[in-house]
């Protein structure tokens, strides 16, 4: 699998946002981490969730200003032959 997946979040007006990420490894073990950054500085997270193992990752609810944001999902510690985690991402 790719080790990093990016999503773009555009907010035309201020609003409260919750980001939730679940992962179930199809084989082996795995861990995904979730980061929220401004579009201008994508590698400087405003907020992040980095729980151990296959635990759910969640950011928020958090009040965000209008603007462009990026969401980074990063695979960490994915072990096991053919480990391809199934991801479910919900952005509200």
Backbone as a chain_set.jsonl record, in Angstrom:
{"seq": "XXXXXXXXXXXXXXXXXXXXXXXXXXXXXXXXXXXXXXXXXXXXXXXXXXXXXXXXXXXXXXXXXXXXXXXXXXXXXXXXXXXXXXXXXXXX", "coords": {"N": [[0.845, -1.186, 0.0], [0.313, 2.35, -0.413], [2.279, 4.515, 1.599], [1.464, 6.978, 2.48], [-1.479, 8.856, 2.284], [-3.333, 11.48, 0.875], [-5.874, 13.915, 1.495], [-8.025, 16.572, 0.526], [-9.518, 19.329, 2.138], [-11.935, 21.689, 1.907], [-13.192, 24.572, 3.296], [-15.738, 26.751, 3.027], [-16.77, 28.469, 4.879], [-16.473, 29.206, 8.41], [-16.541, 26.304, 10.487], [-17.463, 23.471, 12.561], [-15.605, 20.536, 12.751], [-15.224, 17.002, 12.505], [-12.949, 14.396, 12.262], [-12.643, 11.046, 11.469], [-11.078, 7.903, 11.515], [-10.928, 4.543, 10.708], [-9.32, 1.34, 10.814], [-8.813, -1.898, 9.562], [-6.667, -4.472, 9.514], [-6.049, -6.702, 6.819], [-4.36, -8.802, 6.942], [-1.641, -9.739, 9.106], [-0.373, -7.036, 11.114], [-1.238, -3.613, 11.835], [-1.073, 0.014, 11.668], [-2.479, 3.188, 11.496], [-2.034, 6.683, 11.189], [-3.433, 9.93, 11.695], [-3.521, 13.2, 10.384], [-4.139, 16.712, 10.48], [-3.749, 19.595, 8.626], [-2.973, 23.001, 7.627], [-3.438, 24.066, 4.247], [-1.339, 25.598, 3.346], [0.878, 24.85, 4.864], [1.495, 21.864, 4.763], [3.035, 19.876, 6.053], [3.187, 20.56, 8.683], [1.462, 19.757, 11.199], [-1.69, 20.868, 12.416], [-3.364, 19.555, 14.124], [-3.406, 16.19, 15.389], [-3.879, 12.607, 15.416], [-2.625, 9.78, 16.838], [-2.962, 7.012, 17.688], [-2.126, 3.822, 19.139], [-1.581, 0.726, 17.353], [-4.413, -0.867, 15.767], [-6.341, 0.872, 16.618], [-9.103, 3.194, 16.539], [-8.714, 6.337, 14.952], [-9.18, 9.742, 15.746], [-9.936, 13.135, 15.203], [-11.096, 15.978, 16.682], [-14.421, 16.837, 17.863], [-13.601, 19.935, 16.281], [-13.31, 23.447, 15.985], [-12.919, 25.09, 12.994], [-11.467, 27.653, 10.982], [-12.628, 29.303, 7.982], [-11.211, 28.107, 4.951], [-8.464, 26.389, 3.252], [-7.542, 23.068, 3.789], [-5.469, 20.195, 4.521], [-5.638, 16.69, 4.803], [-3.817, 14.136, 6.129], [-3.17, 10.762, 5.886], [-1.293, 8.37, 7.344], [0.544, 5.432, 7.042], [1.838, 3.322, 9.485], [4.032, 1.044, 11.003], [3.039, -1.269, 9.654], [2.871, -4.551, 9.429], [3.604, -7.883, 8.288], [3.131, -10.317, 5.766], [1.852, -9.242, 2.715], [0.178, -7.37, 3.887], [-2.556, -5.398, 3.759], [-4.233, -2.853, 4.741], [-7.694, -2.299, 5.305], [-9.348, 0.682, 4.933], [-11.494, 2.982, 6.517], [-12.668, 6.078, 6.18], [-14.154, 8.884, 7.641], [-15.27, 12.026, 7.232], [-16.602, 14.686, 8.766]], "CA": [[0.0, 0.0, 0.0], [1.024, 3.616, -0.273], [2.473, 4.8, 3.014], [0.795, 8.241, 2.798], [-2.625, 9.224, 1.433], [-3.72, 12.872, 1.126], [-7.217, 14.39, 1.167], [-8.166, 18.029, 0.628], [-10.729, 19.777, 2.816], [-12.202, 23.111, 1.648], [-14.266, 25.112, 4.125], [-16.084, 28.095, 2.567], [-17.134, 29.257, 6.054], [-16.049, 28.515, 9.628], [-17.439, 25.237, 10.941], [-16.909, 22.452, 13.439], [-15.282, 19.36, 11.944], [-14.716, 15.795, 13.156], [-12.317, 13.457, 11.335], [-12.56, 9.723, 12.081], [-10.443, 6.925, 10.648], [-10.856, 3.178, 11.224], [-8.523, 0.465, 9.981], [-8.792, -3.313, 9.884], [-5.702, -5.138, 8.642], [-6.517, -7.944, 6.221], [-3.431, -9.804, 7.462], [-0.577, -9.09, 9.862], [-0.809, -5.977, 12.014], [-1.083, -2.32, 11.189], [-1.369, 1.225, 12.405], [-2.603, 4.381, 10.669], [-2.084, 7.93, 11.928], [-4.244, 10.933, 11.026], [-3.001, 14.545, 10.608], [-4.866, 17.819, 9.854], [-2.849, 20.734, 8.453], [-3.421, 24.001, 6.669], [-2.926, 23.798, 2.906], [-0.09, 26.346, 3.171], [1.967, 24.144, 5.552], [0.955, 20.51, 4.897], [3.833, 18.998, 6.912], [3.152, 21.094, 10.039], [0.091, 19.466, 11.626], [-2.418, 21.655, 13.405], [-3.87, 18.542, 15.052], [-3.162, 14.835, 14.911], [-4.257, 11.467, 16.232], [-1.648, 8.726, 16.58], [-3.19, 5.919, 18.628], [-1.365, 2.609, 18.844], [-2.255, -0.417, 16.727], [-5.547, -0.649, 14.869], [-7.341, 1.697, 17.302], [-9.686, 4.282, 15.76], [-8.099, 7.662, 15.052], [-10.193, 10.797, 15.642], [-9.596, 14.527, 15.472], [-12.292, 16.786, 16.846], [-14.815, 18.004, 17.063], [-12.752, 21.11, 16.383], [-13.79, 24.596, 15.205], [-11.922, 25.531, 12.021], [-11.773, 28.844, 10.196], [-12.761, 29.073, 6.538], [-9.912, 27.987, 4.302], [-8.062, 25.124, 2.643], [-6.827, 22.192, 4.704], [-5.122, 18.879, 4.007], [-5.714, 15.581, 5.747], [-2.795, 13.145, 5.781], [-3.284, 9.451, 6.524], [0.039, 7.802, 7.24], [0.674, 4.055, 7.514], [2.997, 3.103, 10.346], [4.105, -0.285, 11.635], [2.234, -2.275, 8.961], [3.699, -5.746, 9.37], [2.939, -9.098, 7.82], [3.16, -10.477, 4.312], [0.624, -8.854, 2.015], [-0.707, -6.582, 4.747], [-3.232, -4.299, 3.063], [-5.318, -2.461, 5.635], [-8.923, -1.715, 4.772], [-9.536, 1.947, 5.631], [-12.77, 3.675, 6.44], [-12.479, 7.446, 6.619], [-15.382, 9.677, 7.699], [-14.954, 13.424, 7.504], [-17.832, 15.472, 8.982]], "C": [[0.884, 1.241, 0.0], [1.154, 3.923, 1.21], [1.807, 6.107, 3.442], [-0.322, 8.48, 1.785], [-3.068, 10.617, 1.855], [-5.17, 13.103, 0.719], [-7.213, 15.9, 1.314], [-9.515, 18.343, 1.267], [-10.864, 21.279, 2.582], [-13.384, 23.55, 2.484], [-14.569, 26.535, 3.664], [-16.45, 29.035, 3.714], [-16.631, 28.507, 7.289], [-17.053, 27.418, 9.991], [-16.694, 24.272, 11.851], [-16.78, 21.156, 12.656], [-14.829, 18.223, 12.86], [-14.175, 14.871, 12.08], [-12.156, 12.133, 12.069], [-11.99, 8.75, 11.073], [-10.397, 5.585, 11.364], [-10.017, 2.349, 10.275], [-8.634, -0.962, 10.499], [-7.78, -3.979, 8.969], [-6.274, -6.444, 8.111], [-5.614, -9.098, 6.62], [-2.331, -9.064, 8.206], [-1.151, -8.07, 10.834], [-0.63, -4.65, 11.308], [-1.445, -1.173, 12.091], [-1.44, 2.37, 11.404], [-2.676, 5.593, 11.577], [-2.752, 8.991, 11.063], [-3.744, 12.323, 11.4], [-3.868, 15.558, 9.871], [-3.944, 19.02, 9.816], [-3.504, 21.776, 7.561], [-2.8, 23.659, 5.32], [-1.565, 24.464, 2.688], [1.106, 25.628, 3.799], [1.556, 22.691, 5.807], [1.748, 19.584, 5.815], [3.959, 19.525, 8.342], [1.736, 20.913, 10.583], [-0.459, 20.472, 12.637], [-2.896, 20.733, 14.521], [-3.515, 17.173, 14.505], [-3.687, 13.815, 15.908], [-3.328, 10.33, 15.857], [-1.784, 7.625, 17.635], [-2.427, 4.678, 18.195], [-2.236, 1.565, 18.159], [-3.399, -0.009, 15.83], [-6.659, 0.165, 15.532], [-7.838, 2.804, 16.381], [-8.912, 5.576, 16.007], [-9.199, 8.701, 14.901], [-9.583, 12.139, 15.999], [-10.906, 15.277, 15.589], [-13.308, 16.161, 17.774], [-13.931, 19.22, 17.361], [-13.321, 22.211, 15.484], [-12.663, 25.067, 14.296], [-12.402, 26.781, 11.299], [-11.98, 28.44, 8.741], [-11.369, 28.986, 5.942], [-9.688, 26.608, 3.722], [-7.214, 24.33, 3.635], [-6.447, 20.911, 3.974], [-5.199, 17.88, 5.157], [-4.715, 14.54, 5.258], [-3.037, 11.879, 6.587], [-1.968, 8.745, 6.27], [0.056, 6.393, 7.815], [1.955, 3.94, 8.323], [2.915, 1.698, 10.917], [3.202, -1.309, 10.973], [3.123, -3.488, 8.703], [2.912, -6.919, 8.83], [2.932, -9.142, 6.308], [1.827, -10.089, 3.71], [-0.326, -8.029, 2.855], [-1.257, -5.399, 3.976], [-4.409, -3.88, 3.92], [-6.512, -1.924, 4.864], [-9.188, -0.469, 5.593], [-10.962, 2.442, 5.446], [-12.562, 5.065, 7.006], [-13.821, 8.173, 6.558], [-14.987, 11.075, 8.091], [-16.268, 14.194, 7.576], [-17.477, 16.883, 9.343]], "O": [[2.057, 1.182, 0.368], [0.25, 3.63, 1.992], [1.602, 6.329, 4.635], [-0.127, 8.323, 0.58], [-3.168, 10.907, 3.047], [-5.639, 12.554, -0.278], [-6.477, 16.445, 2.136], [-10.522, 17.7, 0.97], [-10.008, 22.055, 3.007], [-14.464, 22.965, 2.393], [-13.759, 27.437, 3.879], [-16.444, 30.254, 3.546], [-16.389, 27.302, 7.223], [-18.261, 27.587, 9.822], [-15.464, 24.26, 11.903], [-17.718, 20.727, 11.984], [-14.143, 18.447, 13.857], [-14.859, 14.591, 11.095], [-11.597, 12.094, 13.165], [-12.375, 8.767, 9.904], [-9.894, 5.488, 12.483], [-9.994, 2.609, 9.072], [-8.56, -1.211, 11.702], [-8.004, -4.05, 7.761], [-6.903, -7.203, 8.848], [-6.049, -10.249, 6.636], [-2.112, -7.878, 7.96], [-2.273, -8.22, 11.317], [0.058, -4.573, 10.29], [-2.048, -1.36, 13.147], [-0.558, 2.508, 10.556], [-3.314, 5.54, 12.629], [-2.648, 8.953, 9.837], [-3.558, 12.616, 12.581], [-4.292, 15.295, 8.745], [-3.412, 19.428, 10.848], [-4.457, 21.487, 6.836], [-1.745, 23.027, 5.265], [-0.736, 23.956, 1.933], [2.231, 25.776, 3.321], [1.296, 22.322, 6.952], [1.197, 18.601, 6.312], [4.748, 19.0, 9.128], [0.901, 21.807, 10.447], [0.224, 20.867, 13.582], [-2.84, 21.079, 15.701], [-3.341, 17.007, 13.298], [-3.908, 14.119, 17.08], [-3.248, 9.953, 14.688], [-0.844, 7.344, 18.379], [-2.121, 4.51, 17.015], [-3.452, 1.519, 18.349], [-3.371, 1.052, 15.207], [-7.797, 0.153, 15.061], [-7.089, 3.297, 15.538], [-8.509, 5.866, 17.134], [-10.061, 8.569, 14.031], [-8.821, 12.265, 16.958], [-11.739, 15.217, 14.685], [-13.083, 15.113, 18.379], [-13.568, 19.494, 18.505], [-13.758, 21.944, 14.364], [-11.578, 25.405, 14.77], [-13.594, 26.945, 11.039], [-11.557, 27.363, 8.321], [-10.456, 29.695, 6.366], [-10.588, 25.768, 3.698], [-6.285, 24.864, 4.241], [-7.026, 20.58, 2.939], [-4.874, 18.182, 6.305], [-4.767, 14.115, 4.104], [-3.102, 11.915, 7.816], [-1.571, 8.545, 5.122], [-0.369, 6.181, 8.951], [3.017, 4.4, 7.903], [1.834, 1.228, 11.272], [2.639, -2.154, 11.669], [4.017, -3.447, 7.859], [1.683, -6.939, 8.909], [2.747, -8.119, 5.648], [0.781, -10.563, 4.155], [-1.522, -7.989, 2.569], [-0.51, -4.501, 3.585], [-5.478, -4.485, 3.838], [-6.357, -1.186, 3.891], [-9.25, -0.541, 6.821], [-11.549, 2.333, 4.369], [-12.304, 5.213, 8.201], [-14.537, 8.093, 5.56], [-14.428, 11.29, 9.167], [-16.966, 14.338, 6.573], [-18.365, 17.705, 9.565]]}, "num_chains": 1, "name": "protein.A"}
